[in-house]
Amino acid sequence: MKLPWLTAKLVALPNPNWNTYVNIIVWMVDSFLYFVHASIERLRHGGFLGLILPDVMLYQADTQKLRQFL
């Protein structure tokens, strides 16, 4: 089935360089933090991004910097 409104290509991100993203990490390392940040940094202007994130993204203290970034 072809969807006419869907013109994006599937992009898979490899494991990022963990040291690059220290500005969004407080103390606990959850890999989803890196993938969200890396995905948004690589997103084209006007592009769309869909991610399924854990619920801790909404309330955990160590995800606050990423929430502010978003």
Secondary structure, 3 states (H helix, E strand, C coil): CCCCCCCCCCCCCCCCCHHHHHHHCCCCCCHHHHHHHHHHHHCCCCCCCCCCCCCHHHHCHHHHHHHHHC
